[in-house]
């Protein structure tokens, strides 16, 4: 069994065991799959945790308490060797990632978000760095803006795109428990590297076409954006509803080195804390330009067909982003929850 296959097996089994573990057994399940000094990077306001105890007590237990019947639904599951540096340096790190929904009853408040008592679905994206069969680092995002919306609280203006749209791949096949064609994987990685580091970084700050996105996205591309931005169905919607507002706000944005970037078959995944650096030079989602230098924490998954991308699942830590504008969306949420 290849290292990629054994890594995927370890993560997949850990996720299943984590979901079914009792409160008493949870620390043992985590200890069996991770190193003791595991580093976990998550959404604002949790941000970063170090060590099994912190991961267990500051993330896992509070989440399980708030959603006691929570189940993990996985839409995409891949692994591979990362090549996420702008200069093409191969870091040799092995990663496993996935995305989908966490579903359960919102029984108790979480992170100050008031419990609704209703069944909710939270989008999740997770990337696990593997060493000697153990998880040593995790990058993890939940769509907290979408969760707030499900709880009846809007902290951002109405999305230009479509809310609550985060489906599985259209062909339904993206749980790669078995090994995939290595030639296809290499082609996927080469294409995404050209798109991220050449096309997206070539914007001339005036003409959208200078980025050449149309060379990489099909006309009917399905772009599933995060809460606050929404989904864009087709290239035209993507350009009008997301790309144009984003570049108005951040005209000098540049993709930096990524935490990871890897492909398996025709799917690609990446996480990037500080992955995009820009100046907040224009208005964005109701917030006027601040002139501040900002970085984004994000996660992406892509589906390739031939030499173009047909689907893109996108996370942006919007709470972290707005905090750099001087806007605390968590406090805004608490204030609006109280007024309701």
Secondary structure, 3 states (H helix, E strand, C coil): CCHHHHHHHHHHHHHHHHHHCCCCCHHHHHHHHEEEEEEEECCCCCCEEECHHHHHHHHHHHHHHHCCCCEEEEEEEEEEECCCCCCCCCCCCEEEEEEEEEEEECCCCECCECCCCCEEEEEEEEEEEEECCEEEEEEEEECHHHHHHHCCCCCCCCCCCECCCCCCCCCCCCECCCCCCHHHHHHHHHHHHHHHHHHHHHCCCCCHHHHCHHHCEEEEEEEECCCCCCEEECHHHHHHHHHHHHHHHCCCCEECCCCEEEEECCEEEEEEEEEEEEECCCCECCECCCCCEEEEEEEEEEEEECCEEEEEEEEECHHHHHHCCCCCHHHHHHHHHHHC
